[in-house]
Amino acid sequence: MVTVKRFLSENRKVDYVFGDLTDIPISEETGGELWEFMIAVLRAAFDILRPRGKFMTHGNGATSPESLELYEQVLVKMKPAVTFTKCKAFVPSFLEDWIFYQIAFKNQSGDD
């Protein structure tokens, strides 16, 4: 987050942010320290993205649909609004299918 904070202070924008700090927490609700951290990272990433930029991250294993749904609920509530796509790929080191997200501003018009 040091680099993100520096970029914010310098008003620098980027085309892509790759989020690889943590998996989506496995829980029954979007509360607690882990969720707060994840949401803070997500918001900070969008603060430094250009209007047509993308935030890409891994979600969790496909065997954890509840946590993936909670993450998607967070995305739907984001301001400014975002849109997302997701894909699934087998990750040999995890021995399971993993979900990956590509997230962008909903209104992607304009350049800076």
C-alpha positions in Angstrom: 0.0 0.0 0.0 3.0 2.3 0.3 3.2 2.7 -3.5 -0.5 3.2 -3.8 -0.4 6.0 -1.1 2.6 7.6 -2.9 0.7 7.5 -6.2 -2.3 9.1 -4.5 -0.2 11.9 -3.1 1.4 12.5 -6.5 -2.0 12.2 -8.3 -0.6 9.5 -10.5 -2.9 7.1 -12.4 -2.3 3.7 -13.8 -3.9 1.4 -16.4 -3.9 -1.8 -14.4 -3.6 -2.9 -10.8 -3.0 -6.6 -10.0 -4.4 -7.5 -6.6 -2.6 -10.4 -5.1 -2.4 -9.6 -1.4 -5.0 -12.1 0.0 -7.8 -14.4 -0.9 -11.4 -13.4 -0.3 -12.1 -14.2 3.3 -14.3 -17.2 4.0 -17.0 -15.9 6.3 -20.8 -15.5 6.6 -20.7 -11.7 6.2 -18.5 -8.9 4.9 -17.4 -7.7 8.3 -14.2 -7.9 10.3 -10.6 -7.0 9.9 -9.9 -9.2 6.8 -12.9 -7.8 4.9 -12.1 -4.3 5.9 -8.5 -4.7 4.6 -9.7 -6.3 1.3 -12.3 -3.4 0.8 -9.6 -0.8 1.6 -7.3 -2.3 -1.0 -10.1 -2.4 -3.6 -11.0 1.2 -3.0 -7.4 2.4 -3.1 -6.8 0.6 -6.3 -9.7 2.4 -8.0 -8.4 5.7 -6.6 -5.3 5.3 -8.8 -6.9 3.7 -11.8 -7.5 5.7 -15.0 -11.1 5.8 -16.2 -10.5 2.9 -18.5 -8.2 1.0 -16.1 -8.8 -2.4 -14.7 -8.3 -4.1 -11.4 -7.5 -7.8 -11.7 -7.4 -10.1 -8.8 -7.9 -13.7 -7.8 -11.0 -14.5 -5.7 -11.0 -17.9 -4.1 -11.5 -21.5 -4.9 -14.6 -22.4 -6.9 -15.5 -24.6 -3.9 -16.2 -21.5 -1.8 -19.2 -20.0 -3.7 -20.5 -18.2 -0.6 -17.4 -16.1 -0.1 -17.3 -15.3 -3.9 -20.9 -14.1 -3.7 -20.1 -11.9 -0.7 -17.2 -10.3 -2.7 -19.6 -9.7 -5.7 -22.0 -8.0 -3.3 -19.2 -5.7 -2.2 -18.5 -4.9 -5.9 -22.1 -4.2 -6.7 -22.2 -1.6 -3.8 -19.0 0.2 -4.8 -19.1 3.9 -5.5 -18.3 4.9 -8.2 -20.0 1.9 -9.7 -18.0 -0.9 -11.2 -18.6 -3.8 -13.5 -16.8 -7.1 -13.3 -16.3 -10.3 -15.2 -14.8 -13.5 -13.8 -13.2 -16.6 -15.2 -12.2 -19.9 -13.8 -8.9 -21.8 -14.2 -7.4 -24.9 -12.6 -4.5 -24.0 -10.4 -2.3 -27.1 -10.0 -0.6 -25.9 -6.8 -4.1 -25.5 -5.2 -5.4 -28.7 -6.8 -8.7 -26.9 -7.6 -10.4 -24.4 -9.9 -9.8 -20.8 -8.9 -11.9 -17.8 -9.7 -10.3 -14.6 -11.2 -11.9 -11.2 -11.4 -11.5 -8.4 -13.9 -13.1 -5.2 -12.5 -13.5 -1.8 -14.2 -15.4 1.4 -13.7 -19.0 1.0 -15.0 -18.8 4.2 -17.1 -15.4 3.8 -18.9 -15.7 7.0 -21.0 -12.9 9.6 -21.0 -9.2 9.6 -20.7 -6.9 11.6 -18.5 
